[in-house]
């Protein structure tokens, strides 16, 4: 199911439907249509929903301010519960938070055990109690908070069992992404995947070669693929033009960017490079790719120079990291 983010100019009808869903789930104190519209029109507001057959199936609403985020409403229509829709909305909400967000807050009914369990699975913890916060019926609210320290990830070698997850991750990257090659279909960390029919065939090719290794970073909490790392010990095996070769290529899937995974993934990749016996690694990035540049520098990258690719028309910055 698609997740739709509402912005200014969305039809009033959809806000009326969101209000009806919210009130059906939490009672008369649920948000009004104008309340949802107000949040959608704010620059710092986030209103997401998943369409159903005739009405919204699920929604999440919140806002950000001063380094914190607040989730003000989560609702799933009864006929769409137990399908993981709330989890999908929560993941997208977190992915949309601006870099530097430190905490996420929410309130939940004390008796709403399924919701409490869901929030706990995302790292939320009880931080307090608001007595008689809810009115229909009267009930306490548990205040929960999630500290946005990055979630633990690990690197594991790409295997045929991971093919479906890799294909799903690759599909998130749009044409024209920040690459250091003239080929807009090439994804760093999933090098040359575009040349094969899919991840299963690509993985078979990788496992038959001893020139490079591909690792997928997965989230410890649920085993979901976060990104990919491609390590080539010998620069001569990475690129026809040695000037543009790199020992490590990496990427984080777009829906999980801005959450600190890039640095964590590169740190793990450097550990793998040490295990392979490398003493220094070369990394490259486009001069306009500021997030990648910051990640490389934060992991000890020393700027070497900037070179220009006649074929690609791109300026490429080169960095070395001593291990």
C-alpha positions in Angstrom: 0.0 0.0 0.0 1.2 3.5 -0.8 1.9 6.1 1.9 0.7 9.6 1.0 1.9 12.8 2.6 -0.6 15.6 2.6 0.5 19.2 1.9 -1.2 22.5 1.5 -3.8 22.4 -1.3 -5.0 18.9 -0.6 -8.8 18.6 -0.9 -11.0 19.2 2.1 -12.6 15.8 1.6 -9.5 13.9 2.6 -9.1 15.9 5.9 -12.8 15.1 6.7 -12.1 11.4 6.1 -9.0 11.5 8.4 -11.0 13.2 11.1 -13.7 10.5 10.9 -11.1 7.8 11.1 -9.4 9.4 14.1 -12.7 9.9 16.0 -13.7 6.3 15.2 -10.5 5.1 16.9 -10.1 7.5 19.9 -13.6 8.9 20.4 -15.1 12.4 20.1 -11.9 14.1 21.2 -10.2 12.9 17.9 -8.8 15.6 15.7 -11.1 17.8 13.5 -10.6 18.1 9.8 -9.3 21.6 10.3 -6.8 20.3 12.8 -5.3 17.9 10.3 -5.3 20.5 7.6 -3.5 23.0 9.9 -0.7 20.4 10.5 -0.4 19.5 6.8 0.0 23.2 5.9 2.7 23.8 8.4 6.3 23.7 7.2 7.1 21.5 10.2 4.0 19.4 10.1 3.8 15.8 9.0 0.5 14.2 8.0 0.6 10.8 6.3 -2.1 8.3 5.4 -2.5 4.9 3.7 -5.6 4.7 1.4 -8.1 2.0 1.8 -10.8 0.8 -0.6 -13.3 3.6 0.2 -11.7 5.6 3.0 -8.2 6.0 4.6 -7.0 2.8 6.1 -4.5 4.3 8.6 -2.9 7.7 9.5 -0.2 9.3 11.4 0.1 13.0 12.3 2.8 15.1 14.1 5.2 18.0 13.9 8.8 18.9 14.7 10.1 21.9 16.7 13.4 22.8 18.3 15.1 19.4 17.8 12.1 17.4 18.9 9.2 15.7 17.3 5.7 15.0 18.6 3.3 12.4 17.2 -0.2 13.6 17.9 -2.3 10.9 16.3 -2.0 7.4 15.0 -5.1 5.6 13.9 -5.9 2.4 11.9 -9.3 1.4 10.7 -10.6 -1.8 12.5 -10.8 -3.8 9.2 -7.1 -3.0 8.4 -5.5 -3.8 11.8 -2.9 -6.5 12.2 -1.5 -5.7 8.8 1.5 -3.8 9.9 0.2 -0.4 8.6 1.0 1.5 11.8 4.6 0.2 11.6 4.9 1.4 8.0 3.6 4.8 8.9 5.9 5.0 12.0 8.9 4.1 9.8 8.1 6.8 7.2 7.4 9.4 9.9 10.8 8.8 11.5 12.5 8.9 8.1 11.0 12.3 7.4 12.3 13.9 10.6 15.0 16.5 10.0 18.6 15.7 10.8 19.4 16.6 14.4 16.0 15.5 15.8 16.9 14.3 19.3 13.6 12.9 20.7 10.1 11.9 19.6 7.2 12.2 22.1 3.7 10.8 22.1 0.8 9.9 24.4 -1.1 6.7 24.4 -4.0 5.4 26.5 -2.9 3.4 29.5 -5.1 0.4 28.4 -4.0 0.4 24.7 -1.6 -2.5 25.0 -1.2 -3.2 21.3 -0.2 0.5 20.7 2.2 0.5 23.7 3.8 -2.7 22.4 4.2 -1.2 18.9 5.8 1.9 20.2 8.2 -0.1 22.4 9.3 -2.1 19.4 10.5 1.3 17.9 12.4 2.1 21.0 9.9 4.3 22.9 10.0 4.2 26.7 7.5 5.4 29.3 8.5 8.8 30.5 5.6 9.9 32.6 1.8 9.7 33.2 -0.9 12.3 32.4 -3.8 11.6 34.7 -7.3 11.8 33.2 -5.8 13.0 29.9 -8.5 11.2 27.8 -12.2 12.0 28.3 -14.1 9.5 26.2 -13.8 7.4 28.4 -11.7 9.1 31.1 -8.3 7.4 31.2 -4.7 8.2 32.0 -2.2 8.8 29.1 1.3 7.3 29.2 3.8 9.7 27.9 6.4 7.9 25.8 9.7 9.1 24.4 12.2 7.8 21.8 15.7 9.0 22.0 17.0 9.3 18.4 20.3 7.7 18.9 20.8 5.6 15.9 19.6 2.1 16.1 22.2 -0.7 16.0 23.1 -2.2 12.7 25.4 -5.0 11.6 27.0 -5.9 8.3 26.4 -9.3 6.8 27.7 -10.6 3.5 25.1 -10.6 0.6 23.5 -14.0 0.2 20.8 -15.4 -2.0 18.4 -15.3 1.0 18.7 -11.5 0.9 17.9 -11.1 -2.8 14.3 -9.9 -2.2 15.4 -7.3 0.4 18.2 -6.0 -1.9 15.8 -5.7 -4.9 13.3 -3.8 -2.7 16.1 -1.5 -1.4 17.5 -0.8 -5.0 14.0 0.1 -6.2 13.9 3.1 -3.8 16.8 4.9 -5.6 15.5 7.3 -8.3 17.3 8.0 -11.5 19.6 11.0 -11.1 20.8 10.1 -7.6 24.1 11.3 -6.2 26.6 9.0 -7.8 30.2 9.4 -8.8 29.7 7.8 -12.2 28.1 8.9 -15.5 25.7 6.0 -15.2 22.5 7.2 -13.3 21.4 3.6 -12.7 24.5 2.7 -10.7 24.0 2.6 -6.9 27.1 2.9 -4.7 27.3 -0.2 -2.5 25.3 -2.2 -5.0 27.9 -1.9 -7.7 26.8 -3.1 -11.2 23.5 -4.6 -9.9 21.9 -2.8 -12.9 23.7 -5.1 -15.3 21.9 -8.2 -14.0 18.3 -9.4 -14.1 18.0 -8.9 -10.3 19.8 -9.3 -7.0 19.7 -13.1 -7.1 21.8 -13.3 -10.3 24.0 -10.4 -9.1 24.8 -12.2 -5.8 25.7 -15.3 -7.7 28.2 -13.3 -9.7 29.7 -11.7 -6.6 30.2 -15.0 -4.8 32.1 -16.3 -7.8 34.7 -13.6 -7.5 37.4 -13.0 -4.9 38.1 -9.4 -6.1 35.4 -7.7 -4.0 32.9 -8.2 -1.2 29.4 -6.9 -0.9 27.8 -6.5 2.6 24.3 -5.5 3.4 23.7 -3.5 6.6 20.7 -4.7 8.5 19.0 -3.3 11.5 19.4 -5.4 14.6 15.9 -4.8 15.8 14.1 -6.4 12.9 16.7 -7.5 10.3 15.6 -5.0 7.7 18.1 -3.9 5.1 19.3 -0.4 5.7 22.1 0.0 3.1 24.9 -1.6 1.3 28.7 -1.6 1.3 31.0 -2.7 -1.6 34.7 -3.3 -0.7 37.4 -3.7 -3.3 40.8 -4.4 -1.7 42.8 -3.6 -4.9 41.9 -0.3 -6.5 42.8 -1.7 -9.9 39.7 -4.0 -9.7 37.3 -1.1 -9.1 37.4 1.1 -12.1 39.0 1.2 -15.6 40.4 4.6 -14.7 42.5 4.3 -11.6 42.0 8.0 -10.7 38.3 7.3 -10.1 38.7 4.0 -8.2 37.7 3.6 -4.6 38.2 0.8 -2.0 34.7 1.3 -0.5 31.4 2.3 -2.0 28.3 2.6 0.1 24.8 3.8 0.2 21.8 4.0 2.6 18.3 3.4 1.2 16.5 6.8 0.7 13.7 6.0 3.2 16.4 5.7 6.0 18.7 8.5 5.1 19.3 11.3 7.6 19.1 9.0 10.6 22.9 8.5 11.2 23.1 5.1 9.5 25.6 6.4 6.9 28.4 7.0 9.5 27.6 3.7 11.4 27.7 1.8 8.1 31.0 3.3 7.0 32.6 2.6 10.5 31.6 -1.0 10.1 33.0 -1.1 6.6 36.3 0.2 7.8 36.4 -2.6 10.4 35.9 -5.1 7.5 38.7 -3.4 5.5 41.0 -3.8 8.5 40.1 -7.5 8.7 41.1 -7.8 5.0 44.5 -6.4 5.8 44.1 -3.0 4.3 46.2 -0.2 5.9 44.6 2.7 3.9 41.4 3.0 1.9 40.5 5.5 -0.8 36.9 6.9 -1.0 35.4 9.2 -3.5 32.3 11.3 -3.7 30.9 14.1 -5.9 31.8 17.6 -4.8 28.1 18.4 -4.4 27.2 15.4 -2.3 27.5 17.1 1.1 26.0 14.3 3.2 28.6 11.8 1.8 31.4 14.2 2.3 30.5 14.9 5.9 30.3 11.1 6.5 33.7 10.4 5.1 35.3 13.3 7.0 33.6 12.3 10.3 35.2 8.8 9.9 38.7 10.2 9.5 38.8 11.0 5.8 41.7 13.2 4.7 41.0 15.3 1.6 43.4 14.5 -1.2 42.2 16.5 -4.2 39.3 17.2 -6.6 39.5 15.7 -10.1 37.2 16.2 -13.1 35.8 13.4 -15.2 35.7 14.2 -18.9 33.2 11.4 -19.6 30.9 12.1 -16.6 31.2 15.9 -16.5 31.5 15.6 -12.7 33.9 16.9 -10.1 35.0 14.1 -7.8 36.6 14.6 -4.4 39.1 12.0 -3.3 39.8 11.1 0.4 42.1 8.6 2.1 41.4 7.0 5.5 44.3 5.5 7.4 43.2 2.3 9.3 
